[in-house]
Amino acid sequence: MIETPYYLIDKAKLLQNMEKIAHVRERSGAKALLALKCFATWSVFDLMRDYMDGTTSSSLNEVRLGHERFGKETHAYSVAYADHEIDEVVSHADKIIFNSIGQLDRFADRASGIVRGLRLNPQVSSSSFDLADPARPFSRLGEWDVEKIEKAMDRISGFMIHNHCENEDFSLFDRILGRIEEHFGALLSRVEWVSLGGGIHFTGENYPLETFCDRLKAFADKYDVQVYLEPGEASITQSTTLETTVLDTLFNGKHLAIVDSSIEAHMLDLLIYRESAKVTPNKGPHRYLVCGKSCLAGDIFGEFDFERELKVGDRVSFQDAAGYTMVKKNWFNGVKMPAIAVRELDGSIRTVREFTYADYEQSLS
Ligand SMILES: *Cc1c(COP(=O)(O)O)cnc(C)c1O
C-alpha cells in the first residue's frame, strides 16, 4: 500500500486517449504533439511516445525535457526567450515558433539551423474565461496584422495558432477555423505547416472524430500544409486520480472532512478557475464538504455525496488529476507532496516518485 497522498496515473485509461489521437493522425494526416505545460510526468512517456509525434513546449526547461525524455519531434515555443537561453533552446528543437515579430527579428539568425515559425493570433477564441483567452483584449499571444506578418514571410515556413480552451464543440472549432481562413487565408497557402494548437477536446466522449478528421484533412489539402495539433488536456484527460485519506471530520452546520492534501498545493488549477474537484460516483445520503489541510480558509475540494459516513482513515479519490495539476503542485504550507504512482497495463501499481523533506528544503534556500 502506498501512503497517501499520491497521484495515480492509470495507463489503461491513458491508452484510450492515445488510441483516439493515433486514429486522428492516421485519418487526417495531422501530427500530434504533447503540450508539456499541461502534463510533463515523463514516467509514462514510454507509452505515449508510440501514439504521438513528439512534444511542444513553452520554455527552455520544457523543450529540454521534451527532447531528453520524449524524443521524436520537438517544438520550441515561448512567449519570450531571453538572449542567454536561445542557443540552448535551438539545440533541443526541430522547430522554433516565435511569439512576436520582435522576437523573430531578434533571434531568427541564431535559429537559422532549424525550422522557424510565428504564432498568429486570429483574435477569436472558444474561451469565455478571460484568464485563459488568448484572444482577450490587448493579448500578447501572437501577431494578427497581416501586413506586418507579410514582411516576416521570408524567414518562416509555418504558423502556430492556439486559441481554444477545452473546446468540446466541433461546430465552434469549425466556425473559428473558418474565421482563421478568412483572416489569414492568403498567408496560409504560403507556408509548409500550420499548428492549430491545443484546447480541442477531441478525445472526449461523443466528439465527432470522423468529422473532425475530415475538416483537418480538408484544411491541409486546401493550403497544402502539414497540420499539427498540440493536445495537452485531451491527451491525458480522465487518466489520473489524486488519492487522499481523511484525517479528521467535523460538523459546523455542515459535515466537513479534512484530507491529507490541499487544493491549493495539489490541484491549484481548480482553485484558480473556481471549479470543484470531481469525486465519483458522488451519490448517497451523506454529504460532506471535503477540505484540504492547508490553513487557507477556502482550501475546499468541493461538496460531495457519499454512500457511507466518512471516518478517519477513509480514502477519497479525486478524478481527473493529470492536466495542469502535477505541473502546478507546490510546497505551500509544507504539505506533504503527493507521490506519483502508475497503474501498469497488467494492473500492478508502481510508485515512480516520492518526495521527502529534502525536496521541500531544497525548493528554497
Ligand atoms: C496550453 C497550450 C496547449 C495545450 O492546451 P490544452 O488546452 O491543454 O490542450 C497547446 N499549445 C499551446 C501554444 C498552448 O499554449
The ligand as a MOL file (V3000), in Angstrom:
LIG
                    3D

  0  0  0     0  0            999 V3000
M  V30 BEGIN CTAB
M  V30 COUNTS 15 15 0 0 0
M  V30 BEGIN ATOM
M  V30 1 C -1.6450 25.4570 -23.4770 0
M  V30 2 C -1.2300 25.2140 -24.8670 0
M  V30 3 C -1.5130 23.9930 -25.4950 0
M  V30 4 C -2.2700 22.8740 -24.8140 0
M  V30 5 O -3.5560 23.2590 -24.4840 0
M  V30 6 P -4.6140 22.2010 -23.9130 0
M  V30 7 O -5.8020 23.0420 -23.6040 0
M  V30 8 O -4.0420 21.5810 -22.7010 0
M  V30 9 O -4.8590 21.2150 -24.9890 0
M  V30 10 C -1.0890 23.8250 -26.7980 0
M  V30 11 N -0.4160 24.8060 -27.4550 0
M  V30 12 C -0.1260 25.9960 -26.8700 0
M  V30 13 C 0.5990 27.0100 -27.6320 0
M  V30 14 C -0.5290 26.2380 -25.5710 0
M  V30 15 O -0.2420 27.4210 -25.0030 0
M  V30 END ATOM
M  V30 BEGIN BOND
M  V30 1 1 1 2
M  V30 2 1 2 3
M  V30 3 2 2 14
M  V30 4 1 3 4
M  V30 5 2 3 10
M  V30 6 1 4 5
M  V30 7 1 5 6
M  V30 8 2 6 7
M  V30 9 1 6 8
M  V30 10 1 6 9
M  V30 11 1 10 11
M  V30 12 2 11 12
M  V30 13 1 12 13
M  V30 14 1 12 14
M  V30 15 1 14 15
M  V30 END BOND
M  V30 END CTAB
M  END
